[in-house]
Amino acid sequence: MTVEVALSLMAGARVDHLVLCDGDDQRTGLITLARLAVLRGSPAYTDRIRLRDLLDVPSTPLGARPEGGEHGRTSDVLILAR
């Protein structure tokens, strides 16, 4: 998924972060709206940047995500499988 698609999903779902999961429903990362907004405004931004490329450089520890619900999910978080 590209940054543009993620931003669109986040706007539609009215969430401020996405929790990314692999095919086994295991968390692989957390992407915040603030991080994507900064990236989008930077000179390094292109419309080809994918979320999986951002996971290589962690800015938010995986332990800093909200807990609750099945698999630690909360109702106001949009979960995406990679």
Secondary structure, DSSP 8 states (H G I E B T S, - for coil): -BHHHHHHHHHHHT-SEEEEE-TTS-EEEEEEHHHHHHHHHSTT--TT-BHHHHTTS-SS-GGGS---SGGG--TT-EEEE-
